[in-house]
Every structure is written in C-alpha cells, then in structure tokens.
Amino acid sequence: MTLIFSGNDYKYEIEGIMKLFIPAARFKHIFSDSFTAEDDHVVVGVHEEQDAVLLFVTVCYLGKSNRREQRLSKDDGSDRELILSRMLFDIMSGITGIVPKWGVMTGVRPVKRVNKYIDAGLSKDEMRDLFKREYYCSAEKFDIAYRTAMIQRRIMPTVTDDSFSLYVNIPFCPTRCSYCSFISQTIDSGKKLIPDYIRLICREIEYTAQISKDLGLKLDTVYFGGGTPTSIEAGQLSRIMQTIERSFDMSGVREYTVEAGRADTVTREKLETVKANGCTRISVNPQTLNDSVLRAIGRRHTSAQFFEAYDLARKLGFKHINTDIIAGLPTDTPESFNTTIEGLIALAPENITVHTLSIKRAADLNHAEDKQTVLKNPTGIMVDRASELLTENAYSPYYLYRQKNMLENLENIGWCRQGEESLYNIFIMEEIQTILAVGAGASSKLVDRKGARLERIFNYKHPLEYIKHFDYMLEKKKEIVDFYAEKK
C-alpha cells in the first residue's frame, strides 16, 4: 500500500494508524502535492487556502473508497496530526470492521499521558471522557492505564534527581526464539567472543562507575537483561557482578534484578552465584506452559523444566520472582493460554508480566509461512482473560507499554502482588530516572525532569562491533558528563 503525504510529513503517526488495521505491513511513502495512485493507497493532505486550512484523508482499500475532510481557521491551534489520525481511523474502521481498543493512541507509553493529566488536575471521569473524545480510547483500556498510574504515583516520589539505575546487557541466548528481534547471539555462534566481551564489559562498568562518582550520582537499582544473562557461565556472571560491587557504592541499592529468563539456562550454581553477589530479584520466564507452543517458537526447554527452575529459586531463598508469558504465540489457543495463566497464578510469583506478541521486522516469525495464521490469533481474548484472572487473584498492573506491530494493537502489562512492584521497570517505562547502560546493544537514557530533557547514548549493537570499537564507545560516555553539566 502507498501512503501519500500532501502538504505535511506526518509519516510516523499515519503509518502507526495504518498498522492498527494492517499489521506487520510495509508501506511505500510519497511526499508530493501532485500524485496518481492506481492500487490501494491513502492520501493525507494539509492544504492552505485563502482564509482556512483544509485537512483531508482519502482511502482506497479492498476495492472501497472513502474521504473525510475538515476546515480550520488559520489561527486554530488544534492538533492537525491528531485530527487527521481520527479521520483515517474512522475510514479504516468502516472499511475493515476493526475497532482497536486503544483508538488512535499509537505511542509506547500511554500511562505517561494519564500521569500528565492527573498532574494537570483532571478527575478520573474527566480523563476517561477526554481519552474517548480525543483519542477514541475505550473505557477498558483507559481504566487499565489509570490503575497502573495510581500504583506508580506511590513510587515515583521516591526517585531523587541524583539517583540512577544501572542496566547490564548480556546479549547471548541458547537459541533464538522465532518472535525475537533483540540484538543477541546464540551461545554456540558467540562462544569465541564471550571471554573478550566479559573483559570489556567489566572495563565499561568501571569507567561508568567513575563517571557517576565524579558527578555525585547515587545507584538505586541494578538490572541484568539481554539476551539471557544466565546463558553465560556462573564464573563469568560472578566476575561481572563483583566488578559492579567493587566499582559502585551499593549501600543505597533498593533492587537488584537478574533475568534467568530461560529454564534451560538455570542451574543451582548460577542461582547461588547471583544470590551471593547481591541479586534480590530474578525472572524465570516460561512464555507458555504449553510444550507444543514452546517447540513452535524454538525454545529448547519444557514446561517441566520451568517448574523445576522456579522451585529451585524458591528453595534457594529468592523472595521476589517474576514470570513472563506471551499472548498470541504461534499454535497457542485461548484454552491453552488460560492453562498457562492459571498455572502461574497457582505458583504465586510476586510478578507476572503478560506480553502481547509483536511481530518485529527483524524476527524470524515475520518471514515465516504461518505469519498470517498468527496474525489471526484471537489474542484479545487471551489478554482479557489474563487481566480478569490476575485481578481476581489480587494482582495489580504497575507498568504498561506498547510496541509496534502488536497483535490487535494491544499492550504489555506487568502485574504484581501489593508492594512487589519492580522499581526499574517503572523508572525506565515512565522515563523518570537516568539509566546508565553497559554492554552491546545497551542504551543509556539520561533524564532531566526539571528541564524536561531526555537524551540517549547508544552502545554498538552487536558483540563483535562492541569489542572492535570499544575505546571509541567509551569516549561517547563523556556525553553523560556534558548532559549533567548542562543540567546544572
């Protein structure tokens, strides 16, 4: 399909709206005031007239055509992009019969918008009406965002301007899952790189620690992600964690998470190692308790192995465990997904994170023969059932975010028992605290709340690039110093 922009460059938002109705699609873009299109196309126009501005959207799709337009006075300060998005949404809903529950809200962080309106003094009812009127957001999705915001507002005031979190990226996995688009390598293909990677990430930790010390910043939380951090050996994990212990003042750390994401990487030695080195929270992620679905997505472990890993973590004294699952996986059904949810609730983990499958461009699933079958999976039924069961069993939503190409335009939600929220997940999703990140593919996020500034510093994505260009990458970390100098 071709997207044609006349008198505007609203590419990002308009393409986002189209993907609500045609997921995992690729679009051709034309920026021109004169155009011809014979195949399926969308024209989004902003035309200046003598006394007004004409906004219009024309759609030709599936043999159907429709047009909407609206004139504004030249001094009208209305959000033109939002008006055009609503026009397109109305037309595509009429043609396809699809009515996405988040409406025209295509952003990653809808809860930030709720928090903004709470700060502005709006009541819950006023916000619900505004979300419906302005963004076509359903009452159901607004309510889940509002519940999330109310939990976060107990925690956000505990963040100080001189605090930060440390993210450590271990970009290795036993195998690559079909839905994965993260920058990671299998242990087999990356084995030769791992010793150099461990050596250099420890250097980066030391360098980052010195910068934070010079700036007077205080470490608040630590988070090991990936990849699968427990893919590497226990001794290698210990070396990284001990480097952190030596390099940073750990006295104020409130949370220390290590993702032990895949059951086939979990051993007693690794769990004892991370616990001995200060880890207070782990993730053991089944994604599903259906073995046939695990095989379909390329995970080389069984649900029985997950239960064994979870039980081992409890026996070793881990009191805060998260479990991740994904709604909409290939070959999964509402019935087997329901079994997964009920199975996890029976274990009573402190956190259950319910992801919606997102078919990313770089994922193997995006090129699979059964992609269209996956796109038709009744994912909304699964997500609704998860929300219902988790609420009934005293779990509450504490962070929420969305991604491109999510099935049915849904969301990812972290659920927790009362008082068991992951601080790091809230901080990074709501962008209220600086995250200093180390490792290949890691992205530091520098936050100045008072100045309403946010800047990112990206490390090289792939382990080999990270190793080859390590010294240059360290030089880029001086941008942290520059950011805080401007902040002062």
BELCORUR-V860363 format. One record per residue. N is the residue number from 1. RES is the residue in one letter. D_LAST is the distance of its C-alpha to the last C-alpha in Angstrom with 2 decimals. Layout:
n->N res->RES d_last->D_LAST
n->N res->RES d_last->D_LAST
//
This chain:
n->1 res->M d_last->48.67
n->2 res->T d_last->47.21
n->3 res->L d_last->44.26
n->4 res->I d_last->44.52
n->5 res->F d_last->41.74
n->6 res->S d_last->42.95
n->7 res->G d_last->40.53
n->8 res->N d_last->37.48
n->9 res->D d_last->35.52
n->10 res->Y d_last->35.05
n->11 res->K d_last->36.06
n->12 res->Y d_last->33.71
n->13 res->E d_last->34.50
n->14 res->I d_last->38.19
n->15 res->E d_last->38.77
n->16 res->G d_last->37.15
n->17 res->I d_last->39.64
n->18 res->M d_last->42.52
n->19 res->K d_last->41.72
n->20 res->L d_last->42.23
n->21 res->F d_last->45.85
n->22 res->I d_last->46.38
n->23 res->P d_last->44.32
n->24 res->A d_last->43.75
n->25 res->A d_last->45.01
n->26 res->R d_last->44.13
n->27 res->F d_last->44.01
n->28 res->K d_last->44.72
n->29 res->H d_last->42.45
n->30 res->I d_last->43.74
n->31 res->F d_last->41.83
n->32 res->S d_last->44.59
n->33 res->D d_last->46.23
n->34 res->S d_last->49.66
n->35 res->F d_last->50.57
n->36 res->T d_last->53.47
n->37 res->A d_last->53.34
n->38 res->E d_last->56.40
n->39 res->D d_last->54.96
n->40 res->D d_last->52.62
n->41 res->H d_last->49.69
n->42 res->V d_last->47.11
n->43 res->V d_last->46.34
n->44 res->V d_last->43.20
n->45 res->G d_last->43.34
n->46 res->V d_last->41.40
n->47 res->H d_last->43.73
n->48 res->E d_last->43.18
n->49 res->E d_last->46.35
n->50 res->Q d_last->47.39
n->51 res->D d_last->46.25
n->52 res->A d_last->44.55
n->53 res->V d_last->42.74
n->54 res->L d_last->44.85
n->55 res->L d_last->43.28
n->56 res->F d_last->45.68
n->57 res->V d_last->46.11
n->58 res->T d_last->49.31
n->59 res->V d_last->50.13
n->60 res->C d_last->53.12
n->61 res->Y d_last->53.27
n->62 res->L d_last->56.17
n->63 res->G d_last->58.65
n->64 res->K d_last->57.12
n->65 res->S d_last->55.43
n->66 res->N d_last->53.41
n->67 res->R d_last->51.31
n->68 res->R d_last->48.97
n->69 res->E d_last->47.61
n->70 res->Q d_last->45.88
n->71 res->R d_last->45.42
n->72 res->L d_last->42.45
n->73 res->S d_last->42.27
n->74 res->K d_last->39.98
n->75 res->D d_last->37.65
n->76 res->D d_last->37.50
n->77 res->G d_last->33.93
n->78 res->S d_last->35.13
n->79 res->D d_last->33.58
n->80 res->R d_last->36.10
n->81 res->E d_last->35.13
n->82 res->L d_last->35.68
n->83 res->I d_last->39.01
n->84 res->L d_last->40.20
n->85 res->S d_last->39.21
n->86 res->R d_last->41.33
n->87 res->M d_last->44.21
n->88 res->L d_last->44.16
n->89 res->F d_last->43.93
n->90 res->D d_last->46.96
n->91 res->I d_last->49.00
n->92 res->M d_last->48.33
n->93 res->S d_last->49.02
n->94 res->G d_last->52.29
n->95 res->I d_last->53.32
n->96 res->T d_last->52.40
n->97 res->G d_last->52.77
n->98 res->I d_last->49.42
n->99 res->V d_last->47.06
n->100 res->P d_last->43.78
n->101 res->K d_last->42.53
n->102 res->W d_last->38.87
n->103 res->G d_last->40.06
n->104 res->V d_last->37.88
n->105 res->M d_last->34.76
n->106 res->T d_last->34.15
n->107 res->G d_last->30.50
n->108 res->V d_last->29.52
n->109 res->R d_last->27.86
n->110 res->P d_last->29.99
n->111 res->V d_last->28.72
n->112 res->K d_last->25.28
n->113 res->R d_last->27.31
n->114 res->V d_last->29.09
n->115 res->N d_last->25.96
n->116 res->K d_last->24.71
n->117 res->Y d_last->28.06
n->118 res->I d_last->28.17
n->119 res->D d_last->24.87
n->120 res->A d_last->26.55
n->121 res->G d_last->29.44
n->122 res->L d_last->32.15
n->123 res->S d_last->34.93
n->124 res->K d_last->36.16
n->125 res->D d_last->39.21
n->126 res->E d_last->37.25
n->127 res->M d_last->35.04
n->128 res->R d_last->38.15
n->129 res->D d_last->39.81
n->130 res->L d_last->36.83
n->131 res->F d_last->36.59
n->132 res->K d_last->40.31
n->133 res->R d_last->40.48
n->134 res->E d_last->37.49
n->135 res->Y d_last->37.26
n->136 res->Y d_last->40.81
n->137 res->C d_last->39.39
n->138 res->S d_last->42.09
n->139 res->A d_last->42.03
n->140 res->E d_last->42.29
n->141 res->K d_last->39.08
n->142 res->F d_last->37.17
n->143 res->D d_last->38.38
n->144 res->I d_last->37.25
n->145 res->A d_last->33.75
n->146 res->Y d_last->33.71
n->147 res->R d_last->34.98
n->148 res->T d_last->32.25
n->149 res->A d_last->29.52
n->150 res->M d_last->31.01
n->151 res->I d_last->30.88
n->152 res->Q d_last->27.27
n->153 res->R d_last->26.26
n->154 res->R d_last->27.43
n->155 res->I d_last->25.13
n->156 res->M d_last->21.89
n->157 res->P d_last->20.89
n->158 res->T d_last->21.09
n->159 res->V d_last->18.01
n->160 res->T d_last->14.91
n->161 res->D d_last->11.31
n->162 res->D d_last->11.42
n->163 res->S d_last->14.80
n->164 res->F d_last->16.26
n->165 res->S d_last->19.80
n->166 res->L d_last->21.72
n->167 res->Y d_last->24.26
n->168 res->V d_last->27.13
n->169 res->N d_last->29.50
n->170 res->I d_last->33.16
n->171 res->P d_last->34.74
n->172 res->F d_last->38.37
n->173 res->C d_last->41.04
n->174 res->P d_last->44.78
n->175 res->T d_last->45.63
n->176 res->R d_last->43.90
n->177 res->C d_last->44.42
n->178 res->S d_last->45.79
n->179 res->Y d_last->42.95
n->180 res->C d_last->40.10
n->181 res->S d_last->37.77
n->182 res->F d_last->35.24
n->183 res->I d_last->34.87
n->184 res->S d_last->37.11
n->185 res->Q d_last->40.21
n->186 res->T d_last->43.26
n->187 res->I d_last->43.76
n->188 res->D d_last->46.92
n->189 res->S d_last->45.40
n->190 res->G d_last->42.26
n->191 res->K d_last->43.97
n->192 res->K d_last->43.88
n->193 res->L d_last->40.13
n->194 res->I d_last->39.19
n->195 res->P d_last->39.44
n->196 res->D d_last->37.13
n->197 res->Y d_last->34.77
n->198 res->I d_last->34.58
n->199 res->R d_last->34.06
n->200 res->L d_last->31.19
n->201 res->I d_last->29.35
n->202 res->C d_last->29.44
n->203 res->R d_last->27.87
n->204 res->E d_last->25.11
n->205 res->I d_last->24.53
n->206 res->E d_last->24.33
n->207 res->Y d_last->21.92
n->208 res->T d_last->19.60
n->209 res->A d_last->19.90
n->210 res->Q d_last->18.90
n->211 res->I d_last->15.68
n->212 res->S d_last->14.85
n->213 res->K d_last->15.99
n->214 res->D d_last->13.96
n->215 res->L d_last->10.70
n->216 res->G d_last->12.23
n->217 res->L d_last->13.08
n->218 res->K d_last->16.37
n->219 res->L d_last->19.21
n->220 res->D d_last->20.72
n->221 res->T d_last->23.43
n->222 res->V d_last->25.29
n->223 res->Y d_last->27.37
n->224 res->F d_last->30.02
n->225 res->G d_last->31.25
n->226 res->G d_last->33.18
n->227 res->G d_last->35.97
n->228 res->T d_last->37.54
n->229 res->P d_last->35.95
n->230 res->T d_last->39.30
n->231 res->S d_last->41.01
n->232 res->I d_last->40.26
n->233 res->E d_last->42.14
n->234 res->A d_last->41.42
n->235 res->G d_last->40.86
n->236 res->Q d_last->38.31
n->237 res->L d_last->36.39
n->238 res->S d_last->36.59
n->239 res->R d_last->35.25
n->240 res->I d_last->32.10
n->241 res->M d_last->31.60
n->242 res->Q d_last->32.27
n->243 res->T d_last->29.71
n->244 res->I d_last->27.10
n->245 res->E d_last->28.50
n->246 res->R d_last->28.31
n->247 res->S d_last->24.87
n->248 res->F d_last->22.77
n->249 res->D d_last->22.76
n->250 res->M d_last->24.92
n->251 res->S d_last->25.35
n->252 res->G d_last->23.12
n->253 res->V d_last->24.45
n->254 res->R d_last->26.03
n->255 res->E d_last->27.72
n->256 res->Y d_last->29.05
n->257 res->T d_last->30.91
n->258 res->V d_last->33.25
n->259 res->E d_last->35.13
n->260 res->A d_last->38.78
n->261 res->G d_last->39.43
n->262 res->R d_last->42.96
n->263 res->A d_last->45.81
n->264 res->D d_last->47.40
n->265 res->T d_last->44.56
n->266 res->V d_last->44.59
n->267 res->T d_last->46.48
n->268 res->R d_last->46.79
n->269 res->E d_last->45.39
n->270 res->K d_last->42.19
n->271 res->L d_last->41.62
n->272 res->E d_last->42.34
n->273 res->T d_last->39.96
n->274 res->V d_last->36.91
n->275 res->K d_last->37.75
n->276 res->A d_last->38.16
n->277 res->N d_last->34.74
n->278 res->G d_last->32.84
n->279 res->C d_last->33.28
n->280 res->T d_last->33.71
n->281 res->R d_last->34.16
n->282 res->I d_last->36.12
n->283 res->S d_last->37.26
n->284 res->V d_last->40.93
n->285 res->N d_last->41.51
n->286 res->P d_last->45.05
n->287 res->Q d_last->44.15
n->288 res->T d_last->47.74
n->289 res->L d_last->50.59
n->290 res->N d_last->53.10
n->291 res->D d_last->54.27
n->292 res->S d_last->55.59
n->293 res->V d_last->52.19
n->294 res->L d_last->50.56
n->295 res->R d_last->53.07
n->296 res->A d_last->52.44
n->297 res->I d_last->48.71
n->298 res->G d_last->49.29
n->299 res->R d_last->48.20
n->300 res->R d_last->50.49
n->301 res->H d_last->50.60
n->302 res->T d_last->52.49
n->303 res->S d_last->51.66
n->304 res->A d_last->53.60
n->305 res->Q d_last->51.19
n->306 res->F d_last->48.27
n->307 res->F d_last->50.04
n->308 res->E d_last->50.75
n->309 res->A d_last->47.10
n->310 res->Y d_last->45.93
n->311 res->D d_last->48.62
n->312 res->L d_last->47.74
n->313 res->A d_last->44.07
n->314 res->R d_last->45.23
n->315 res->K d_last->47.73
n->316 res->L d_last->45.10
n->317 res->G d_last->43.08
n->318 res->F d_last->40.32
n->319 res->K d_last->39.64
n->320 res->H d_last->37.20
n->321 res->I d_last->38.63
n->322 res->N d_last->37.71
n->323 res->T d_last->40.31
n->324 res->D d_last->39.73
n->325 res->I d_last->42.43
n->326 res->I d_last->42.78
n->327 res->A d_last->44.81
n->328 res->G d_last->46.87
n->329 res->L d_last->47.57
n->330 res->P d_last->50.64
n->331 res->T d_last->53.93
n->332 res->D d_last->52.29
n->333 res->T d_last->53.84
n->334 res->P d_last->52.94
n->335 res->E d_last->55.47
n->336 res->S d_last->54.15
n->337 res->F d_last->50.52
n->338 res->N d_last->51.62
n->339 res->T d_last->53.12
n->340 res->T d_last->49.80
n->341 res->I d_last->47.93
n->342 res->E d_last->50.67
n->343 res->G d_last->50.77
n->344 res->L d_last->47.08
n->345 res->I d_last->47.21
n->346 res->A d_last->50.13
n->347 res->L d_last->47.96
n->348 res->A d_last->45.39
n->349 res->P d_last->42.19
n->350 res->E d_last->39.03
n->351 res->N d_last->37.58
n->352 res->I d_last->39.49
n->353 res->T d_last->37.60
n->354 res->V d_last->39.71
n->355 res->H d_last->38.85
n->356 res->T d_last->40.62
n->357 res->L d_last->41.91
n->358 res->S d_last->39.99
n->359 res->I d_last->42.01
n->360 res->K d_last->39.51
n->361 res->R d_last->40.50
n->362 res->A d_last->40.17
n->363 res->A d_last->42.10
n->364 res->D d_last->45.77
n->365 res->L d_last->46.72
n->366 res->N d_last->45.76
n->367 res->H d_last->48.65
n->368 res->A d_last->51.10
n->369 res->E d_last->54.45
n->370 res->D d_last->53.88
n->371 res->K d_last->50.57
n->372 res->Q d_last->52.32
n->373 res->T d_last->53.82
n->374 res->V d_last->50.41
n->375 res->L d_last->49.06
n->376 res->K d_last->51.86
n->377 res->N d_last->51.13
n->378 res->P d_last->50.97
n->379 res->T d_last->47.45
n->380 res->G d_last->46.77
n->381 res->I d_last->49.61
n->382 res->M d_last->48.08
n->383 res->V d_last->44.61
n->384 res->D d_last->46.19
n->385 res->R d_last->48.37
n->386 res->A d_last->45.50
n->387 res->S d_last->43.57
n->388 res->E d_last->46.77
n->389 res->L d_last->47.66
n->390 res->L d_last->44.21
n->391 res->T d_last->43.87
n->392 res->E d_last->47.38
n->393 res->N d_last->46.49
n->394 res->A d_last->43.48
n->395 res->Y d_last->40.72
n->396 res->S d_last->37.86
n->397 res->P d_last->35.49
n->398 res->Y d_last->31.91
n->399 res->Y d_last->30.36
n->400 res->L d_last->31.69
n->401 res->Y d_last->31.06
n->402 res->R d_last->33.19
n->403 res->Q d_last->33.95
n->404 res->K d_last->35.88
n->405 res->N d_last->39.65
n->406 res->M d_last->39.92
n->407 res->L d_last->43.50
n->408 res->E d_last->44.22
n->409 res->N d_last->40.59
n->410 res->L d_last->39.84
n->411 res->E d_last->36.91
n->412 res->N d_last->35.83
n->413 res->I d_last->35.52
n->414 res->G d_last->34.63
n->415 res->W d_last->36.96
n->416 res->C d_last->36.81
n->417 res->R d_last->38.70
n->418 res->Q d_last->37.19
n->419 res->G d_last->34.21
n->420 res->E d_last->34.26
n->421 res->E d_last->31.41
n->422 res->S d_last->29.54
n->423 res->L d_last->25.89
n->424 res->Y d_last->24.81
n->425 res->N d_last->26.89
n->426 res->I d_last->25.32
n->427 res->F d_last->21.72
n->428 res->I d_last->22.40
n->429 res->M d_last->24.66
n->430 res->E d_last->22.56
n->431 res->E d_last->19.33
n->432 res->I d_last->17.40
n->433 res->Q d_last->16.15
n->434 res->T d_last->15.01
n->435 res->I d_last->18.24
n->436 res->L d_last->18.44
n->437 res->A d_last->21.95
n->438 res->V d_last->24.51
n->439 res->G d_last->27.95
n->440 res->A d_last->29.82
n->441 res->G d_last->29.04
n->442 res->A d_last->25.81
n->443 res->S d_last->22.83
n->444 res->S d_last->19.27
n->445 res->K d_last->17.45
n->446 res->L d_last->13.65
n->447 res->V d_last->12.70
n->448 res->D d_last->9.89
n->449 res->R d_last->12.21
n->450 res->K d_last->10.51
n->451 res->G d_last->9.95
n->452 res->A d_last->13.27
n->453 res->R d_last->12.53
n->454 res->L d_last->14.60
n->455 res->E d_last->15.36
n->456 res->R d_last->18.20
n->457 res->I d_last->19.30
n->458 res->F d_last->23.06
n->459 res->N d_last->25.22
n->460 res->Y d_last->28.76
n->461 res->K d_last->30.97
n->462 res->H d_last->34.17
n->463 res->P d_last->34.78
n->464 res->L d_last->36.65
n->465 res->E d_last->33.89
n->466 res->Y d_last->31.34
n->467 res->I d_last->33.61
n->468 res->K d_last->34.51
n->469 res->H d_last->31.05
n->470 res->F d_last->29.17
n->471 res->D d_last->27.76
n->472 res->Y d_last->26.44
n->473 res->M d_last->24.85
n->474 res->L d_last->23.04
n->475 res->E d_last->21.63
n->476 res->K d_last->20.08
n->477 res->K d_last->18.03
n->478 res->K d_last->15.84
n->479 res->E d_last->14.36
n->480 res->I d_last->12.63
n->481 res->V d_last->10.79
n->482 res->D d_last->10.07
n->483 res->F d_last->8.86
n->484 res->Y d_last->6.24
n->485 res->A d_last->5.33
n->486 res->E d_last->5.40
n->487 res->K d_last->3.82
n->488 res->K d_last->0.00
//
